[in-house]
Amino acid sequence: MKILVTGCAGFIGSHLCEKLLEKSFIVVGVDNFDDYYSKETKEQNLSYFINHPNFTFVELDLTNKKELFTLNKFDVVVHLAAKAGVRPSIETPLDYIKHNIEASQNLLDFMVSRNIKKYIFASSSSIYGNTSQIPFTENDPCNHVISPYAYTKKAGEMMNYTYHHLNEIDVVNLRFFTVFGPRQRPDLAIHKFVNLIRNEQPIEMYGDGSSARDYTYIDDVIFGIVSSINYVLNNVNVYEQINIGNNYPVSLKKLIEAISASLKINPIVNQIAQQRGEVDITFADISKAKELLNYFPQTKFEDGIFQFVNWFKKKHG
């Protein structure tokens, strides 16, 4: 079984490649080393499996259709590559349209050209916006997104349905809810807070600390992706949106407290205004994931923070 993983050098992509290789899949990973964070960090992520005999790495930008079409046929495509970040997308929306919409369009065209029928797409909880329905369910129309990043993910889901309808591609759109754990992107709150608190530097708390996120540990997310792969392989005429979350929102204040407890350091907290484009709360209804994917999160939030802090200490000494 041969699988293409886009964004293989990223946080989620690198963990997924490791798991797929453990399960004896043949994996081709592509990444363009986007400069949103350092190439060195992504190369470190790749180092865990780059020399595995069943893995092939291709440095490739999906916006370059000519390069993309040099690839061969795959049994499944897992599309994790995207330009990340809600707040930066407000400053440079055209970059997000190019790398999240145009690139995804190219990938779908590639799949049609190679008659590839099985597709997993990394969507995002951000597409729910500030919906009044809590927890978030997949039946929400998601018509009130509040950032360019979010609308590129919504557009991706819409494109996927079109290709499902016209070309009979089986699709699972996975709506990820704030993934964390070892190798988390350095721009995300948990990584930033651990680094700053450990070095006794102040951290910024947006708003009054009541905003909340449904933090989901990386091992649970990888289980959800692998289960989705098995689901599309074993079913036909598939088009699904599925939440991959923890069904347990954690406030910003509680997050800071948990990190401080793991580090055994009292933080210096500067309160600043809430940021544009950020939703107040994310909260996943995971009933559908339980039913279709046998997805039951195993890692408690506090345990995940403890594991992340241990990884960070080993990495940075």
C-alpha positions as CSV (number, residue, x, y, z in Angstrom):
1,M,0.0,0.0,0.0
2,K,1.5,3.3,-1.1
3,I,0.6,6.6,0.5
4,L,1.4,10.2,-0.4
5,V,1.7,12.5,2.6
6,T,2.0,16.2,1.9
7,G,3.5,18.4,4.6
8,C,5.5,15.4,5.8
9,A,8.1,17.6,7.6
10,G,5.6,19.3,9.7
11,F,4.4,18.6,13.2
12,I,1.4,16.3,12.3
13,G,2.9,15.1,9.0
14,S,6.1,13.8,10.6
15,H,4.3,11.9,13.3
16,L,1.9,10.4,10.7
17,C,4.8,9.2,8.5
18,E,6.4,7.5,11.4
19,K,3.2,5.7,12.3
20,L,2.5,4.6,8.7
21,L,6.0,3.3,8.3
22,E,5.6,1.3,11.6
23,K,2.5,-0.2,10.0
24,S,4.6,-1.2,6.9
25,F,3.0,1.2,4.4
26,I,5.2,2.6,1.6
27,V,5.3,6.3,2.2
28,V,6.3,9.2,-0.1
29,G,6.4,12.5,1.7
30,V,6.5,15.9,0.1
31,D,7.3,19.3,1.7
32,N,8.3,22.7,0.4
33,F,10.0,23.9,3.7
34,D,7.7,26.9,3.9
35,D,9.5,29.7,5.9
36,Y,6.7,30.1,8.4
37,Y,9.1,28.5,10.8
38,S,12.6,27.2,10.4
39,K,13.8,24.6,7.9
40,E,16.1,23.3,10.6
41,T,13.1,22.3,12.7
42,K,11.5,20.5,9.9
43,E,14.7,18.7,9.0
44,Q,14.8,17.5,12.6
45,N,11.3,16.2,12.3
46,L,12.3,14.3,9.1
47,S,15.4,12.8,10.8
48,Y,13.2,10.4,12.8
49,F,12.4,8.4,9.6
50,I,14.2,9.9,6.6
51,N,16.4,6.8,6.3
52,H,13.6,4.3,6.6
53,P,13.7,1.9,3.6
54,N,10.0,2.4,2.8
55,F,10.2,6.2,2.9
56,T,11.0,8.6,0.0
57,F,11.2,12.3,0.5
58,V,10.6,14.8,-2.3
59,E,11.1,18.5,-1.8
60,L,8.1,19.9,-3.7
61,D,5.9,23.0,-3.8
62,L,2.3,22.0,-4.6
63,T,1.7,25.3,-6.3
64,N,4.2,24.1,-9.0
65,K,1.9,21.9,-11.0
66,K,4.7,20.8,-13.4
67,E,6.8,19.4,-10.5
68,L,3.8,17.8,-8.8
69,F,2.9,15.9,-12.0
70,T,6.2,14.2,-12.0
71,L,4.9,12.0,-9.1
72,N,3.4,8.5,-9.8
73,K,0.3,6.8,-8.6
74,F,-0.7,6.2,-5.0
75,D,-3.4,4.2,-3.2
76,V,-4.2,7.1,-0.8
77,V,-3.3,10.8,-0.6
78,V,-3.2,12.5,2.8
79,H,-3.1,16.2,2.3
80,L,-1.6,17.9,5.5
81,A,0.4,20.6,3.7
82,A,-0.9,24.2,4.2
83,K,0.2,27.7,5.1
84,A,-0.6,27.8,8.8
85,G,-1.6,30.6,11.2
86,V,-4.8,32.5,11.8
87,R,-3.3,35.9,12.6
88,P,-0.7,36.0,9.8
89,S,-3.4,35.1,7.3
90,I,-5.1,38.4,8.0
91,E,-1.9,40.3,7.0
92,T,-1.2,38.2,3.8
93,P,-4.4,36.6,2.6
94,L,-3.2,36.1,-0.9
95,D,-0.4,33.8,0.3
96,Y,-3.0,31.6,2.0
97,I,-5.2,31.5,-1.2
98,K,-2.1,30.4,-3.2
99,H,-0.8,27.8,-0.8
100,N,-4.1,26.5,0.7
101,I,-6.5,26.8,-2.2
102,E,-4.5,26.7,-5.4
103,A,-2.1,24.0,-4.1
104,S,-5.1,21.9,-3.1
105,Q,-6.7,22.3,-6.5
106,N,-3.4,21.2,-8.1
107,L,-3.3,18.1,-5.9
108,L,-6.9,17.2,-6.8
109,D,-6.1,17.6,-10.5
110,F,-3.1,15.3,-10.0
111,M,-5.3,12.7,-8.4
112,V,-7.7,12.8,-11.3
113,S,-4.8,12.4,-13.8
114,R,-3.5,9.3,-11.9
115,N,-7.0,7.9,-11.2
116,I,-6.4,8.1,-7.4
117,K,-9.7,7.7,-5.6
118,K,-8.9,7.9,-1.8
119,Y,-8.2,11.3,-0.2
120,I,-7.8,12.5,3.4
121,F,-7.8,16.3,3.8
122,A,-6.6,18.3,6.8
123,S,-9.3,20.8,7.6
124,S,-9.6,22.9,10.8
125,S,-11.9,23.7,13.7
126,S,-11.4,27.4,12.7
127,I,-14.0,27.0,10.0
128,Y,-16.7,26.9,12.7
129,G,-16.0,30.6,13.6
130,N,-17.8,32.0,16.6
131,T,-20.8,29.7,16.2
132,S,-23.4,29.8,18.9
133,Q,-23.8,26.0,18.9
134,I,-21.6,24.3,21.4
135,P,-20.1,21.7,21.0
136,F,-19.4,22.0,17.3
137,T,-21.0,19.4,15.1
138,E,-20.3,18.5,11.5
139,N,-23.8,19.5,10.5
140,D,-23.0,23.2,11.2
141,P,-23.0,25.1,7.8
142,C,-19.8,26.9,8.8
143,N,-20.9,30.1,6.9
144,H,-19.3,32.6,9.3
145,V,-15.6,32.0,9.2
146,I,-13.6,35.0,10.7
147,S,-10.1,34.6,9.2
148,P,-8.6,34.1,5.7
149,Y,-7.0,30.9,7.0
150,A,-10.4,29.6,8.0
151,Y,-12.0,30.4,4.6
152,T,-9.2,28.6,2.8
153,K,-10.0,25.5,4.7
154,K,-13.7,25.9,4.1
155,A,-12.9,26.3,0.4
156,G,-10.8,23.2,0.5
157,E,-13.8,21.2,1.7
158,M,-16.0,22.6,-1.0
159,M,-13.4,21.8,-3.7
160,N,-13.2,18.2,-2.3
161,Y,-16.9,17.8,-2.6
162,T,-16.9,18.9,-6.2
163,Y,-14.1,16.4,-7.1
164,H,-16.0,13.7,-5.2
165,H,-19.1,14.5,-7.2
166,L,-17.4,14.8,-10.6
167,N,-14.6,12.2,-10.3
168,E,-15.9,9.7,-7.6
169,I,-13.0,10.5,-5.2
170,D,-13.7,9.2,-1.7
171,V,-13.0,12.0,0.7
172,V,-12.7,12.4,4.5
173,N,-12.2,16.0,5.7
174,L,-10.7,15.9,9.2
175,R,-11.4,19.0,11.2
176,F,-8.5,19.2,13.6
177,F,-8.9,20.9,17.0
178,T,-5.7,22.5,18.4
179,V,-3.2,19.6,18.1
180,F,-0.4,19.6,20.6
181,G,2.5,17.4,21.7
182,P,6.2,16.8,20.9
183,R,7.3,18.6,17.8
184,Q,4.4,21.1,18.0
185,R,5.0,24.2,15.8
186,P,7.1,26.8,17.7
187,D,4.6,29.6,17.0
188,L,1.7,27.9,18.9
189,A,0.8,28.8,22.5
190,I,1.9,25.8,24.4
191,H,5.4,25.7,22.7
192,K,5.8,29.5,23.1
193,F,4.6,29.5,26.8
194,V,6.9,26.6,27.8
195,N,9.9,28.3,26.2
196,L,9.2,31.7,27.8
197,I,8.2,30.5,31.3
198,R,11.2,28.2,31.4
199,N,13.5,31.1,30.7
200,E,11.6,33.3,33.2
201,Q,10.4,35.7,30.5
202,P,6.9,37.2,30.4
203,I,4.1,35.6,28.4
204,E,1.1,37.3,26.8
205,M,-2.4,36.3,27.8
206,Y,-5.0,37.5,25.2
207,G,-8.1,38.9,26.8
208,D,-9.1,37.8,30.3
209,G,-7.9,34.2,29.8
210,S,-11.4,32.8,29.4
211,S,-11.0,31.9,25.7
212,A,-10.8,28.1,25.4
213,R,-9.5,25.5,23.0
214,D,-10.2,21.8,22.6
215,Y,-6.6,20.7,22.9
216,T,-6.0,17.3,21.2
217,Y,-2.9,15.2,21.8
218,I,-0.9,14.2,18.7
219,D,-1.1,10.5,19.3
220,D,-4.9,10.7,19.3
221,V,-4.9,12.8,16.1
222,I,-2.6,10.2,14.4
223,F,-5.0,7.4,15.4
224,G,-7.8,9.4,13.8
225,I,-5.9,9.9,10.5
226,V,-4.9,6.3,10.3
227,S,-8.5,5.2,11.0
228,S,-9.6,7.6,8.2
229,I,-7.3,5.9,5.8
230,N,-8.7,2.5,6.7
231,Y,-12.2,3.9,6.4
232,V,-11.8,5.3,2.8
233,L,-9.9,2.1,1.7
234,N,-12.8,-0.1,2.9
235,N,-15.7,2.0,1.7
236,V,-17.0,3.5,-1.5
237,N,-18.9,6.7,-2.3
238,V,-17.5,8.4,0.8
239,Y,-17.7,12.1,1.5
240,E,-17.4,13.0,5.2
241,Q,-16.5,15.8,7.5
242,I,-15.3,14.5,10.9
243,N,-14.2,16.4,14.0
244,I,-10.9,15.2,15.5
245,G,-10.8,16.7,18.9
246,N,-10.8,15.9,22.6
247,N,-14.4,17.0,23.5
248,Y,-12.9,19.0,26.4
249,P,-12.2,22.8,26.1
250,V,-9.5,24.2,28.3
251,S,-9.3,27.9,29.1
252,L,-6.2,30.0,28.4
253,K,-5.9,30.5,32.2
254,K,-6.0,26.8,32.8
255,L,-3.5,26.1,30.1
256,I,-1.0,28.6,31.7
257,E,-1.6,26.9,35.1
258,A,-1.0,23.4,33.7
259,I,2.2,24.5,32.0
260,S,3.4,26.3,35.2
261,A,2.7,23.2,37.3
262,S,4.6,20.9,34.9
263,L,7.6,23.3,34.9
264,K,7.3,24.2,38.6
265,I,7.8,27.8,37.7
266,N,5.4,30.7,38.5
267,P,4.8,32.6,35.2
268,I,5.0,36.4,34.5
269,V,1.8,37.1,32.7
270,N,1.0,40.3,30.7
271,Q,-2.6,40.7,29.7
272,I,-3.2,42.1,26.2
273,A,-6.2,42.6,24.0
274,Q,-8.0,39.7,22.3
275,Q,-6.6,39.2,18.8
276,R,-8.6,39.7,15.6
277,G,-9.6,36.5,13.8
278,E,-9.4,34.3,16.8
279,V,-12.5,32.4,17.9
280,D,-13.6,32.5,21.6
281,I,-13.9,28.8,22.1
282,T,-13.5,25.5,20.2
283,F,-15.3,22.4,21.4
284,A,-15.6,19.3,19.3
285,D,-18.5,17.0,19.2
286,I,-16.7,13.7,18.4
287,S,-19.8,11.4,18.2
288,K,-19.2,10.9,14.5
289,A,-15.5,10.1,14.9
290,K,-16.4,7.5,17.5
291,E,-19.0,5.9,15.2
292,L,-17.1,5.9,11.9
293,L,-13.4,5.7,13.1
294,N,-13.6,4.1,16.5
295,Y,-12.0,7.3,17.7
296,F,-11.8,7.6,21.5
297,P,-9.1,10.1,22.7
298,Q,-6.7,8.4,25.2
299,T,-4.5,11.3,26.5
300,K,-5.8,13.6,29.1
301,F,-4.9,17.3,28.7
302,E,-2.6,17.5,31.8
303,D,-0.8,14.3,30.8
304,G,-0.2,15.7,27.3
305,I,1.2,18.9,28.7
306,F,3.6,16.8,31.0
307,Q,4.7,14.8,28.0
308,F,5.3,17.9,25.9
309,V,7.3,19.6,28.7
310,N,9.5,16.4,29.0
311,W,10.1,16.4,25.3
312,F,11.0,20.1,25.3
313,K,13.5,19.7,28.2
314,K,15.2,16.8,26.4
315,K,15.4,18.8,23.2
316,H,16.7,22.0,24.7
317,G,18.6,20.7,27.8
